[in-house]
């Protein structure tokens, strides 16, 4: 059992909030700040608290014409976007409690905007391990694993006292998706589900917090036509030729420690190929949120 | 052998000529007042030139020995046998004169050579032939003039409408000296009629064959300029008379309709542009025409499907080349079957000759059909490159064969939608020519080289494609067409081609020409990509090269950036400029020089990073498995040939094959670079 730490630094999102607040204050007295000059900035979100499954209107500036919105690191479906407001539809299973909102416009993220999610669901997890999303939540490289702050020992738990919940990103049947399978305590088991269409092969990386997960094995085991290997902490590389009748790839992770994060599929490291080994356009890759908590 | 000396009263002069060789022959036809003897060619040199003319020019379109459709021992051998003409234009050491672009060289300029042949009922060359030779004196001609007479023995020579003339003939050197009773002033035109015994022995395919069909497409079986047999081009006129059972077809366009007189077919063919290669074919043909394409098919055994296919190739080639190179230069394209024993296609003006097996191909066999298309379109390409644009000597032979082969690859590109034909040619040179065998395309180094085909045809056409993709296909096509238009009807040389392109494209191509036309060599590149892990981190590309024979490569190297959705963008990096950073702008992986724009082999470092995205991962596995089974030489129905899709980056262990050993190496390196 990993010892409880008592000297945690503030979670990253709180730092971000603090910086945003500084920025907001500076805006009052100065001509602006770096974050607020031309990137998107959220000024208000309605209703407050936000309700799972209900629309949410986000007001602000510099929203541009394209981008996306994430709440608690999870992409949400956009209905309307104008330069100064966005309407989104919140997932019905959004956990209640404090969360944060980010608008990405033209590749630039807004400062995180704190919101409260209404409802009865209690926040999960023993600790406030919430990690900010990648800048575009899977459309770009998730980068190096985002560890908890300094002083946190992440490598010793690995025990059966942990359980994980996987919350897949919304994705249609045409996407390569991760589906949680039943798993014993201390493990997360994910199936890599592929669209029901002719695909010769897929290749992808999974980027995740190494403080939460560690890859242990794949099923089927590696061959010349299937390889899944953790090429670095928090980085799993998979290559799979989709032979006729091939069984799905199932990945098993050890749970390292409690917290909340994401499993992303970085855009530059994912592909689905047709029979001629050409990229199949339009095949999306969906990751998801993962929460590890003690039983 | 002594020269045959006719008309004894000139015996003394003939003897002196025999004793002193060509010095005499070259001096006496000039007016000493205007052209002193000491300007004449050295006697030894001249004799060597004449002997060379006899032995080399006669094989103008020499091809390989007959080949059946069988597995060949060397990659591409089957097609090579069908294509290789080895234009032996060597008439002596190259010199400045030989590379002149005008065909009005020497003391006189041949204007027209007429040839009258009466064929017997058998497939055999006639015993006699009648020539008429018309030339314009470029200088005053006093005593006489020489001609090349390698395969005919003059029996009588007279000026048209005049008396018989004295002459001396040396079968040994192929020299014919015609003595003049009076001076010919500069600028005057004269025609001489030569009755001759026809000495050509039809035993040296592919220039001649006489089995089911009779064809003759060699040089020097008719009067040519002795000093400038290649440069001094002329209009050819063939008057062919055959028994009813045989149909004649000759170089050029038919002059009037075919006639029947006294139970014999009579047809006259005249070239529409100057040539040095009058030729003909006679046989039991079935004639079919479509537009300007006239097909002479074997009467027996010719598959209608094959005939239709050949007509289609002719029609499509004329259309495509018209768009690419300018209007087809002649008003006729004859396509005649010749014996399979010729083993080759030959591309004389307006009447190409093709092995009769092209009419006997198994239907539905794509490899055979591809060979037929490639060879036929190559010969049609010669209508531009050799016939419209003449070649001055062996050192410039690539401007005929490489360019005709380039035309054929463009035809293949249209027909198949792929660049496989061009890519095969690229790999044939890169893999088929050992460094020690390598030679520049330009110059005499390739003459009679055992890798002549790979060097001249295949490297040459690949070099033109390399230029095409370096400057952009549309710009290239425009400049190339402009060059053809500018030099149509003339002799062309490499230097002028280069200069024209540089001016037309506004692009300095001297480095390319220096390295690959006037130089040789294949470089080995080893490419390492290092990529930061943040979203917009640029990649750093390092390219190390092991220089080829000519030294290190310098110049722009195209990199193709592949996006996730299959879209691509190209960027150029300057090799030799050290490491460089590239903003991939979301691209996933990099391909080095995908269009084969210079002669190189490219490998990744580490070898498993086949897609150069900086990490050995599952994408590399997909790419490598997609290439698994590739051999750089593959066996096919018509023999072994180079694999167009070959790329060294898949061949991790460098054994010429992509197989499970390469996959295993990749898996060993999996994750490297992360």
Interface residues (C-beta under 8 A of the other chain):
Chain A: X134 X135 X136 X140 X141 X143 X144 X200 X201 X202 X203 X204 X205 X222 X224 X225 X227 X229 X231 X232 X235 X237 X238 X239 X240 X241 X267 X268 X269 X270 X271 X273 X276 X277 X278 X279 X280 X281 X282
Chain B: X533 X534 X535 X562 X563 X564 X565 X566 X584 X586 X587 X588 X613 X615 X617 X618 X619 X620 X621 X622 X623 X625 X626 X660 X663 X664 X667 X670 X671 X674
